[in-house]
Amino acid sequence: MNRLTVLQQLIEQKKAKTYLEIGVSTGWLFFKINAPAKVAVDPHFAFPWYNKVRRLTHAGHSKFYEETSDAFFANHANVLKEIGGVDVAFVDGLHTWDQAYRDVLNLLPYLNPGGIILMHDCNPPNEACAYPAKDINEYRKIAATGAIPGYLNSWNGDVWKAVVQLRAQHQDLVTGTIDLDWGIGFVYRGSNNHPLPYSLSDLQAMTYSDLEKDRKNLLGLVPPSYAASLINHLNV
Ligand SMILES: C[S@@+](CC[C@H](N)C(=O)[O-])C[C@H]1O[C@@H](n2cnc3c(N)ncnc32)[C@H](O)[C@@H]1O
């Protein structure tokens, strides 16, 4: 199981009509996802030739925005209304706490009733992967100096804090993390019955060692098998 199987399963279970992916890169995931209407957002599409061809053949039912998610929400988010709102979204753009959190908040007004947002990179396996850099280039630059012990060339950043913030500060959202594929966060509308007792300044002070001490609780970590039952929690 991975992000592709989890997303595709949800799309089929929900009979979802629309899919939005923020952070698309080579299109490995985007072009495999099967949904009636899809929207791709990334400031630098890195499509190999066969995905450049697919981009042309998908033009009828897929839309491509080569810009940051912030620019997309500022200038082109109307397209999400035009396609009938978002049923399933995948947030996998800039791997920073504030950007991942903002992507989720910006998406919410367009999320259809019963819709769901999944987020990648929510469960970093070690401190090096969770390094809170500004972006991947800065991460690699710092790693090249030897300042990131245990560097694996895999960057999850501090996206995990977006999950903690959603679990702490949003009473009307249910947020958790499926323990597979670097941690697949999920967010849907519903009652957050046990909000985490953390303020913004608590969150700012949190470090990777806090995550290690209380990972299951902070992330709302659930086993991979939970993915199949997520659909039962969405008020469709
Ligand atoms: C890990 S890759 C995405 C992988 C893809 N979702 C997959 O599963 O195959 C992250 C992508 O986020 C893009 N990105 C970086 N900053 C972004 C931003 N501010 N808004 C949207 N995408 C961004 C990068 O260009 C990169 O292609």
The ligand as an SDF file (V2000), in Angstrom:
LIG
                    3D

 27 29  0  0  0  0  0  0  0  0999 V2000
    7.7460   15.5190   -3.3220 C   0  0  0  0  0  0  0  0  0  0  0  0
    7.3880   16.3630   -4.7940 S   0  0  0  0  0  0  0  0  0  0  0  0
    5.7340   15.8440   -5.1850 C   0  0  0  0  0  0  0  0  0  0  0  0
    5.6150   14.3840   -5.5140 C   0  0  0  0  0  0  0  0  0  0  0  0
    4.2900   13.9200   -6.0560 C   0  0  0  0  0  0  0  0  0  0  0  0
    3.1540   14.3990   -5.2860 N   0  0  0  0  0  0  0  0  0  0  0  0
    4.2680   12.3990   -6.0810 C   0  0  0  0  0  0  0  0  0  0  0  0
    3.6740   11.8000   -5.1860 O   0  0  0  0  0  0  0  0  0  0  0  0
    4.8180   11.8150   -7.0250 O   0  0  0  0  0  0  0  0  0  0  0  0
    7.1690   17.9940   -4.2130 C   0  0  0  0  0  0  0  0  0  0  0  0
    6.8400   18.9950   -5.2960 C   0  0  0  0  0  0  0  0  0  0  0  0
    6.3640   20.1800   -4.6620 O   0  0  0  0  0  0  0  0  0  0  0  0
    6.6840   21.2460   -5.4900 C   0  0  0  0  0  0  0  0  0  0  0  0
    6.5910   22.5010   -4.7360 N   0  0  0  0  0  0  0  0  0  0  0  0
    7.5740   23.1540   -4.0770 C   0  0  0  0  0  0  0  0  0  0  0  0
    7.1070   24.2930   -3.5670 N   0  0  0  0  0  0  0  0  0  0  0  0
    5.7870   24.3650   -3.8940 C   0  0  0  0  0  0  0  0  0  0  0  0
    4.7640   25.3100   -3.6700 C   0  0  0  0  0  0  0  0  0  0  0  0
    4.9910   26.4260   -2.9670 N   0  0  0  0  0  0  0  0  0  0  0  0
    3.5240   25.0530   -4.1720 N   0  0  0  0  0  0  0  0  0  0  0  0
    3.2780   23.9210   -4.8690 C   0  0  0  0  0  0  0  0  0  0  0  0
    4.2150   22.9950   -5.1110 N   0  0  0  0  0  0  0  0  0  0  0  0
    5.4530   23.2070   -4.6380 C   0  0  0  0  0  0  0  0  0  0  0  0
    8.0800   20.9360   -6.0020 C   0  0  0  0  0  0  0  0  0  0  0  0
    8.3290   21.6450   -7.2100 O   0  0  0  0  0  0  0  0  0  0  0  0
    8.0220   19.4270   -6.1620 C   0  0  0  0  0  0  0  0  0  0  0  0
    7.7750   19.0880   -7.4980 O   0  0  0  0  0  0  0  0  0  0  0  0
  1  2  1  0
  2  3  1  0
  2 10  1  0
  3  4  1  0
  4  5  1  0
  5  6  1  0
  5  7  1  0
  7  8  2  0
  7  9  1  0
 10 11  1  0
 11 12  1  0
 11 26  1  0
 12 13  1  0
 13 14  1  0
 13 24  1  0
 14 15  1  0
 14 23  1  0
 15 16  2  0
 16 17  1  0
 17 18  1  0
 17 23  2  0
 18 19  1  0
 18 20  2  0
 20 21  1  0
 21 22  2  0
 22 23  1  0
 24 25  1  0
 24 26  1  0
 26 27  1  0
M  CHG  2   2   1   9  -1
M  END
$$$$
